[in-house]
Amino acid sequence: MEKFIDNLSPMDLMRSEKMSLVQLIIPVESAHRAVSYLGELGLLQFRDLNAEKSPFQRTFVNQVKRCGEMSRKLRFFKDQIIKAGLLSSIHPVVEPDVELEELEMQLAEHEHELIEMNSNSEKLRQTYNELLEFKMVLIKAGSFLVSNNNQAVAEEWELSENVYSSDRYVEASSLLEQQMRTADQSGLRFISGIIFQSKALRFERMLFRATRGNMLFNQAPAGEEIMDPLSAEMVKKTVFVVFFSGEQARTKILKICEAFGANCYPVPDDFSKQRQITREILSRLSELETTLDAGIRHQNKALTSIGYHLTQWMSMVRREKAIYDTLNMLNFDVTKKCLVGEGWCPVFAKAKVQEALQRATFDSNSQVGSIFHVMDAVESPPTYFRTNHFTNAYQEIVDAYGIARYQEANPAVYTVVTFPFLFAVMFGDWGHGICLLLGALVLIARESRLSTQKLGSFMEMLFGGRYVLLLMSLFSIYCGLIYNEFFSVPFHIFGGSAYKCRDATCSDAHSAGLIKFRDPYPFGVDPSWRGSRSELPFLNSLKMKMSILLGVAQMNLGIILSYFNARFFHSSLDIRYQFVPQMIFLNSLFGYLSLLIIIKWCIGSQADLYHVMIYMFLSPTDDLGENELFWGQRPLQIVLLLLALVAVPWMLFPKPFILKKLHSERFQGRNYGMLVSSEFDPDVEPDSAWEHHEEFNFSEVFVHQMIHSIEFVLGAVSNTASYLRLWALR
């Protein structure tokens, strides 16, 4: 068996790439361009040689700060564009990159211009809102002050309101300013103002309590919505007039108005003065509307110009910041003329890295070339999996759960098949599968065009998983043919049904059932099961047992992968005390259950597998009776149960004690060889010599092994139950 496994082809495509620790010595004049080219290549991971330094002690900290400041300005521009509703003006354009200093100056000018425009716009908007509120207060509060007995005055006020609201009047002297200056000195018997409609009721109650009921409160809806300067939303307000007596009451009312955010405006008693102030307000409102519209047009024009370049600027600033962050991970040599860096790169990428360094030297007109050489590693390399358009989505799914250790088998290779197939087991409808296939083919056909466009979050997710959708749809069509469902409707695709009615009328099909008259249906579920009285028991039993078979097969695949990892890392302890007991435990219980399912299908037995598995633990020596599927089943169950019980301490105890013994022998002089375990392997890379320098702690090793054993035992049960979701969701 071992010779057969040794003769198998190597799992090069299914393991992470072999990595090399390399050192780069780059002249200062070409360092920026070299790091830029290496970043575009994406095959070199730099090590931080300045980890002991704070971010403010590094060489290129000023450049990083400048890039951060430019990023803040660009985010400010984007927020302003979104706020103005000009998001459609942001288009990715390809133009020659400008210098960082020139871009910094442009961004500073644009920011100063936008801040100044926003400040002026806010001031104008605030003034406009105040005048608009004052106009509403004059109109509504004036009606409260008109005598009920003088109807002529009221009619004159209504006529004046209609006339002056449509004409423009310009007064030589500003009665509004005069009234504002003298309002607080006139000893008013009432206070008028405007407040949010949602606060009016609480405001009235507070005034009543503060004045002990010695006031008269009148209110009326403002009639127009006013823009809230804080939220930039249109809000409803209420005009109020509070009649009172006494200076003390006036002080209390003003404080309450301030607490509730109410704006108070003086309304003169004289009706002619009210008309003059109204005319002046209408004139100034018209001027402010014209000014605000002009300011908005000018601001939108500036934002549209910025939005045209925004994507390119953000990409450039992000790239420059990444370059200087990387340069901060490098050290200067003793001459201060070169930067020294270290990093990990795949073995296959060495030539590409050297080519990028040479290109950077040539493009920067440097007189001295960069030096590239491989170093011996003293630590475990990072994990790097080479992906393409097809496997990238599956690799991201696997990495979301955890990243494999260096040189371990890559689970994403198997996920390419298992993930879409298990989805299809639940989806299982070849009509829906065809719809899903058409959508996936559209995304793949437009791959070149969609890859260059800016997509929304949902469309970007669909486009990234286009090949996942492709396999999902193909497997769904396959499983749908097995289930014989086309939009949940069965079809006689592969011939006629194997069952027929008992009589010509077929009146007792749902009561007495059908009879079988020829060979079984060639492929998939017989369409006659649909609508029959035994449809649910039959299909539920079929899908539940199929889910268990698929789950046990996938769990066995995971354990087998751990065996190949242990062989690759030359860890005999993991093979003997993890792989073997895990295989015994899983297959003694759930592998045996899978065997019983297959035998029951083959012989058509009516045995109750629930009863068999439950009493395998409760009464292993009892006679099985009608639940016996084959000769010798009872002694086999006893043996399997004993093997499962032995496998648990087999996983738990031997490995920690053996590691302790090997560690003690190593430091007592009887064995000077390196302690080899699954944590590292000195023979994987010929040029590598990393060692495990941590002290051996038996309690930590034992607790870790105990947790691992408990997780496997409980996981074997819970994972098998979890695979029943394939049946439940179906």
Secondary structure as UniProt FT lines:
FT   HELIX           2..6
FT   TURN            13..14
FT   STRAND          19..27
FT   HELIX           28..41
FT   STRAND          45..46
FT   TURN            49..52
FT   HELIX           55..57
FT   TURN            59..60
FT   HELIX           61..83
FT   TURN            84..85
FT   HELIX           87..89
FT   HELIX           100..145
FT   TURN            148..149
FT   HELIX           151..164
FT   TURN            165..166
FT   HELIX           175..182
FT   HELIX           183..185
FT   STRAND          190..196
FT   HELIX           197..199
FT   HELIX           200..210
FT   TURN            211..213
FT   STRAND          216..221
FT   STRAND          226..227
FT   TURN            229..231
FT   STRAND          234..235
FT   STRAND          237..243
FT   HELIX           247..259
FT   TURN            260..261
FT   STRAND          263..264
FT   HELIX           271..327
FT   TURN            328..329
FT   STRAND          331..332
FT   TURN            334..335
FT   STRAND          338..346
FT   HELIX           347..349
FT   HELIX           350..363
FT   TURN            364..365
FT   STRAND          371..375
FT   TURN            389..391
FT   HELIX           392..401
FT   TURN            406..407
FT   HELIX           411..427
FT   HELIX           430..445
FT   HELIX           447..450
FT   TURN            451..452
FT   HELIX           457..464
FT   HELIX           466..483
FT   TURN            487..488
FT   TURN            493..494
FT   STRAND          499..500
FT   TURN            507..512
FT   STRAND          515..516
FT   HELIX           527..529
FT   TURN            530..531
FT   TURN            533..534
FT   HELIX           535..568
FT   TURN            569..570
FT   HELIX           572..574
FT   HELIX           575..579
FT   HELIX           580..586
FT   HELIX           587..591
FT   HELIX           592..603
FT   HELIX           609..618
FT   TURN            620..621
FT   HELIX           625..627
FT   TURN            631..632
FT   HELIX           633..652
FT   HELIX           654..666
FT   TURN            667..669
FT   TURN            678..679
FT   TURN            682..683
FT   TURN            686..687
FT   HELIX           698..722
FT   TURN            723..724
FT   HELIX           725..728
//
